[in-house]
Amino acid sequence: MSCPICAGEVDKKYRPFCSRRCADVDLAKWFSGAYAAPSEDPEDIEKAIEAVETLPAQKPH
């Protein structure tokens, strides 16, 4: 099995990645929405906006 980010050899400690760096790169892709499935449904956009607007305000750390 090879690392899905850099194709390097997988490290058992960071499986399925080869290093902490590649694991962090993958996590950043999830956070940025790079892995999101695109939707052209306007209802999806409205639901997402409503969901964000109903979240309680969070204090900065």
C-alpha positions in Angstrom: 0.0 0.0 0.0 1.3 3.5 -0.8 0.5 6.8 0.7 -2.5 8.5 -1.0 -0.8 11.9 -0.8 2.8 11.3 -2.0 2.8 7.6 -3.0 5.6 6.9 -0.5 5.7 3.7 1.6 3.1 3.7 4.4 4.3 4.0 8.0 2.4 1.8 10.4 2.1 4.7 12.9 0.4 7.0 10.3 -1.4 4.4 8.2 -2.7 4.9 5.5 -0.1 7.7 5.2 3.7 7.7 5.2 4.1 10.5 7.7 2.4 13.0 10.0 2.9 15.7 7.2 0.9 13.7 4.7 -1.8 13.0 7.3 -2.0 16.7 7.9 -2.1 17.5 4.2 -5.1 15.1 3.9 -6.8 16.7 6.9 -6.4 20.2 5.4 -8.0 18.9 2.2 -11.0 17.8 4.2 -11.3 21.1 6.0 -10.9 23.1 2.8 -13.7 21.2 1.1 -11.4 19.7 -1.5 -12.9 16.3 -1.0 -16.5 17.5 -1.1 -18.9 16.2 -3.8 -20.1 19.1 -5.8 -23.8 19.8 -5.9 -25.8 22.0 -8.3 -29.0 21.7 -6.3 -30.0 25.2 -5.0 -31.8 23.6 -2.1 -28.5 22.1 -0.8 -27.0 25.6 -0.8 -29.9 27.0 1.1 -29.9 24.2 3.7 -26.2 24.7 4.2 -26.6 28.4 4.8 -29.4 27.8 7.2 -27.4 25.2 9.1 -24.5 27.6 9.6 -26.7 30.5 10.6 -28.4 28.4 13.3 -25.1 27.3 14.9 -24.4 28.9 18.3 -21.8 31.6 18.3 -18.4 30.4 19.4 -15.9 32.3 21.4 -12.4 32.6 19.9 -9.7 30.6 21.6 
